[in-house]
Amino acid sequence: MVYPRVQSVTPLPGKRLRVTFSSGVSKVYDCAPLLKSEPFAPLKNDAFFARVRPAQGGYGVVWNDEVDLSESELWLHGKPERTVSRRPRSAAHKSPGRTTARRHHASVSS
């Protein structure tokens, strides 16, 4: 199977990576489980972890010549990034009575 190539990568808190693929899909990959394995021990260092970059040709991500992850690993085991909808919730905006009820409930609870 052919996997989308890595277009960009951003280190995130908690030893996670946000990886954007050539398909436009972004996934979050958790590197924390890798830290138990000796080849990935350098990733424990925050400064080293932050140096991640896409591999040449987008075939994964690299930190140096010895520590890398393939695009297939990132694609298969990364979690799709949640997208925040910019559309308002339909129930809250379509039903003024419901909005009023929530305000009333909030003022009763206070």
C-alpha positions in Angstrom: 0.0 0.0 0.0 1.1 3.5 -0.7 0.9 5.9 2.2 0.6 9.7 1.9 3.9 11.4 2.4 4.7 13.7 5.3 4.3 17.4 4.4 5.0 18.9 7.8 5.5 17.9 11.4 5.1 19.9 14.7 6.3 18.7 18.1 3.5 18.9 20.7 3.5 18.6 24.5 3.5 15.1 25.9 5.9 13.7 23.4 3.3 13.9 20.6 3.7 15.0 17.0 1.2 16.7 14.7 1.9 15.3 11.3 0.3 16.8 8.2 0.3 14.5 5.1 0.3 15.2 1.4 -3.3 14.2 1.4 -4.2 17.2 3.6 -5.0 14.9 6.6 -3.4 15.8 10.0 -2.8 13.2 12.6 -1.4 13.2 16.1 1.2 10.5 16.8 2.1 9.7 20.4 5.8 9.0 20.8 5.6 8.3 24.5 5.4 4.5 24.1 8.6 4.6 22.0 10.6 6.0 24.9 10.8 2.5 26.5 12.9 1.3 23.5 16.6 2.0 23.5 16.8 3.3 19.9 14.3 6.0 20.8 15.8 7.0 24.2 17.2 10.3 22.8 13.5 11.5 22.4 13.3 11.8 26.2 15.4 15.0 25.8 12.9 17.9 25.0 15.4 19.9 23.0 16.2 16.8 20.9 12.5 16.0 20.5 11.8 19.5 19.3 14.3 19.1 16.4 12.0 16.8 14.4 11.5 17.5 10.7 10.1 15.8 7.7 12.4 13.2 6.1 13.7 14.0 2.6 10.9 13.1 0.1 8.3 13.0 2.9 9.0 9.3 3.7 8.6 9.9 7.4 10.1 12.2 10.1 13.7 12.4 11.4 15.5 13.7 14.3 19.0 12.7 13.2 20.6 9.9 11.1 19.7 7.3 13.8 16.3 8.2 15.0 13.3 8.4 12.6 9.8 7.1 12.0 8.3 6.0 8.7 5.3 7.6 7.0 3.4 4.3 7.3 3.9 4.1 11.1 2.7 7.7 11.5 -0.2 7.2 9.1 -1.4 3.8 10.6 -0.9 4.7 14.3 -1.6 8.4 14.3 -5.0 9.6 15.6 -6.9 11.8 13.2 -6.8 15.4 14.6 -10.1 16.7 15.7 -11.3 19.6 13.7 -13.3 22.3 15.4 -16.5 23.2 13.6 -16.9 27.0 13.1 -20.6 26.6 12.6 -22.7 27.4 15.6 -24.7 24.7 17.2 -28.0 24.5 15.5 -30.2 23.8 18.6 -28.8 26.8 20.5 -29.3 29.2 17.6 -32.5 27.9 16.2 -34.5 27.7 19.4 -34.6 31.0 21.3 -36.7 29.2 24.0 -34.0 26.7 24.6 -31.4 29.5 24.9 -33.6 31.3 27.4 -34.1 28.1 29.3 -30.4 27.7 29.7 -29.9 31.2 30.9 -32.7 30.8 33.4 -31.3 27.5 34.6 -27.9 29.1 35.0 -29.3 31.9 37.0 -31.3 29.5 39.2 -28.2 27.4 39.9 -26.1 30.4 40.9 
